[in-house]
Amino acid sequence: MTNQISSSPKSLLFQQQNLLTKSQQLESLQLIFNQIHAGACVTDAEGIITHFNEPYGRFLGVVPSEQIGKHIKDVVENTRMHIVAKTGQAEINASQSIRGENMVVQRIPIKENGKVIAVFGLVIFKNINELSRLAKKLSELESQVKLYQKQLNSMRSTRYSFDSIIGESKPLLRLKKEALQAAVTDLSVLISGESGTGKELFAQSIHNASPRRVQPFVQLNCAAIPKDLLEAELFGYSKGAFTGAKSTGKPGKFELADSGSLFLDEIGDLPLEMQPKLLRALEEKEFERVGGNRLIHSDFRLIAASNQDLEGMVARGEFRADLFYRLNVVALHVPPLRERADDVVCLANYLLQKIACKTSQPPATLTPAAITLLNKHTWPGNVRELKNVIMRTMATLAGDQITPADLPFYLHRDKETKGTGQSSLLKEVVARAEKLAIKDALKMTGYHKIKTAELLGIHRTLLYKKIAKYNISLIPS
C-alpha cells in the first residue's frame, strides 16, 4: 500500500510530461499545416471538418478556426471529400470548380485497420488553364532539348583525326608533331595556310586528340555567314530579338561549344566591329545573347584558321592587334602542296583508293609518266585542286590505269613561270581550278547543291557565292 502511494506522484508527473510533449507536437503539426502553400483541410469519416489551414481560409474568405465542426459541404462548394470517406478511393489531380475557377485537387482517405477514419484534402492554387500553359511550355522545352541533343551528337562526330592527314614529307610530319603537342594543352590555336591545304583537318585532329574529344566540336566559317547574321550565329539570340527570330530563341556557337572546341574558319573575314565582342568572349568566357541581358558562361577551347596574312592585316588596320595576339598563342602553318612535293603521289593514291571504296571497284593506278606530270605541277589550289584532278580523271577513265592523256589538259601546259607575272598567273590558275572543280562536282551530284558543297568540303553559302562569281549554270548541259 505504501509503495502504491509513493509511486503515484511519479506516475502523475510522467503523465503530465507526456501530455506536454503531445501538446507541443500538435502545435508543431498545426504550424506545419498552416505553412502549406495550398488549401488543406481534414474531415472525419462523416465529412465533419477537423482541421482547416490558414491559406485555404484566405482563399475562401473565411476564418479557419470557425470552420471546425462544420460539414465540408457547407464550407467548400462542389466538394467530394465526404464521398471519398464512403468509397475509400483516393482522387488524385481531380478537377473541382471553386469560386468560378477550375482547380486541381487531391482527396486522400486516411485509414486505420482498413477502415476510413478521416479524409485529407488539398487544393492547388493554380487553375487548369495555367497548368495547361505550363504543360505546353514543358513540351516546348523538351522539344528544344531533343533538338540541341541532336545537334550536339552531330557536332561530337568529327570526321578527321591525325591519321586522316595523308603525307610523308618532312614539313608535314613536323607539323603533325607540333599539332599533337598543341592538342594536349588548352591554349588557343591559329592555323594559317593557303586555301585547300587542309586547315580544317588539322583543327578537327587537334580536337580529337585533346581531353575535350568527347565534347562538341562546333565550327563556323566566318566568310560564309552574312555580316548582319554573324553576331546571332556566334552569340545566339533571345526571344523576340529581331523580326523572324524563333519564339524560343536560339543558342549561338559559343554556347553550343561549352566544354568542347570552337573552330572559327576564315577568321580574317570577321568584320572589325565584331572583333571586340569576340575578344571579350575569349578572355572572359562570358557573353550575352543578341537581345538578351543574361550573362552566359561557356568553357570552350578556340581554334581559328585563316588563308590571309593576318599580321599584314594588323599593320594595315584591317584586323585588331589585341585579338590577333589572343588568337596566335599556338601558331601552326600548313605548307602549300608545292612545298611538299613528296606528298603529291601519296595523296593521289589515297584519293584513288577512297574513290574505289565508294564505287566498289578496284583502284586505278598511276603510270610513271602520269606521276611525273603530277609532280611537275605547282598545285596553286593545293590538296583541293589535286582532289578535283583525281575526281575528274576517274569520272572519264575507261581502263584501270591513269596515263598523262587521262589527266586534265591544263596540267600539260603547266610551266614554271618567273618574274612579275607569277602572282597574277597563280590567281588565274586557282580561279580556273575552282570553277572546274565546282562544275565537275555539280555534274557528279546531279546538280544537287547541298551534296556538291559536301563533296567540295565547303559551306553551301560559299558555294552559292562561287557559282555567282564564276557565272556557273545550274542547268545540265
HELIX and SHEET records of a PDB file:
HELIX    1   1 THR A    2  GLN A   35  1                                  34    
HELIX    2   2 GLU A   54  LEU A   60  1                                   7    
HELIX    3   3 PRO A   64  GLN A   67  5                                   4    
HELIX    4   4 ILE A   72  ASP A   74  5                                   3    
HELIX    5   5 MET A   81  THR A   87  1                                   7    
HELIX    6   6 ILE A  128  ARG A  156  1                                  29    
HELIX    7   7 PHE A  162  SER A  164  5                                   3    
HELIX    8   8 LYS A  170  ALA A  183  1                                  14    
HELIX    9   9 LYS A  199  ASN A  208  1                                  10    
HELIX   10  10 LYS A  227  PHE A  235  1                                   9    
HELIX   11  11 LYS A  253  LEU A  256  1                                   4    
HELIX   12  12 ILE A  267  ASP A  269  5                                   3    
HELIX   13  13 LEU A  272  MET A  274  5                                   3    
HELIX   14  14 GLN A  275  GLU A  284  1                                  10    
HELIX   15  15 LEU A  310  ALA A  315  1                                   6    
HELIX   16  16 ALA A  321  LEU A  327  1                                   7    
HELIX   17  17 LEU A  337  GLU A  339  5                                   3    
HELIX   18  18 ASP A  342  THR A  359  1                                  18    
HELIX   19  19 PRO A  368  LYS A  376  1                                   9    
HELIX   20  20 ASN A  382  THR A  396  1                                  15    
HELIX   21  21 PRO A  404  ASP A  406  5                                   3    
HELIX   22  22 PHE A  409  HIS A  412  1                                   4    
HELIX   23  23 GLN A  422  MET A  444  1                                  23    
HELIX   24  24 LYS A  449  LEU A  456  1                                   8    
HELIX   25  25 ARG A  460  LYS A  469  1                                  10    
SHEET    1   A 5 ILE A  49  PHE A  52  0                                        
SHEET    2   A 5 GLY A  39  ASP A  44 -1                                        
SHEET    3   A 5 LYS A 115  ASN A 127 -1                                        
SHEET    4   A 5 GLU A 101  GLU A 112 -1                                        
SHEET    5   A 5 GLU A  91  ILE A  98 -1                                        
SHEET    1   B 5 PHE A 217  ASN A 221  0                                        
SHEET    2   B 5 SER A 261  ASP A 265  1                                        
SHEET    3   B 5 ARG A 301  SER A 306  1                                        
SHEET    4   B 5 VAL A 189  SER A 192  1                                        
SHEET    5   B 5 VAL A 330  HIS A 333  1                                        
SHEET    1   C 2 GLY A 236  TYR A 237  0                                        
SHEET    2   C 2 LYS A 250  PRO A 251 -1                                        
SHEET    1   D 2 GLU A 286  GLU A 288  0                                        
SHEET    2   D 2 LEU A 295  HIS A 297 -1                                        
SHEET    1   E 2 THR A 365  LEU A 366  0                                        
SHEET    2   E 2 GLN A 401  ILE A 402  1                                        
END                                                                             
